[in-house]
Amino acid sequence: MSGGPQLQLIPASADGALDAAEEALDLLLESGRPPGEVLVLTTGERHPWAAHELSFGETAYWAQQEAGEDVFFADASAADRITPRPVVIVAVNGGDEEAAEALPVALSRAGALLVVCGDSQRVTALLGAGV
């Protein structure tokens, strides 16, 4: 055992991955997980919260990540700017190339738990046989 984060896979279609991620997030928050400990990544279409927050500018958007007071939603293409959090939820909602790049990064950013919402076979293939 590598001592890395626990991996939880939630089977979902690309169209349903964002909804599955929202449900996983709700369960985590309801179970007492502080919002500032959770990062949600999308591999396809940007999460509506991220799109809304980015409308106020990049500086304000990234400042929210630094503040660490609430759940942070980001596009997987920005993975190099994302800081580690105890829990990372990935919605594999499109973008094969983005998903292939995002999953290893998400794994490296997740301290305790990595939740991946997407097609089980595709996710397992992207993460490798070690899952």
Buried (B, 14 or more C-beta within 10 A) or exposed (E): EEEEBEBEBBBBEBEBBBBBBBBBBEEBBEEEBBEBBBBBBBBBBBBEBBEEBBEEEEEEBBEBBEEBEEBBBBBBBBBEEBEEBBBBBBBBBBBEEBBBBBBEBBBBBBEEBBBBBBBEEBBBEBBEEEB
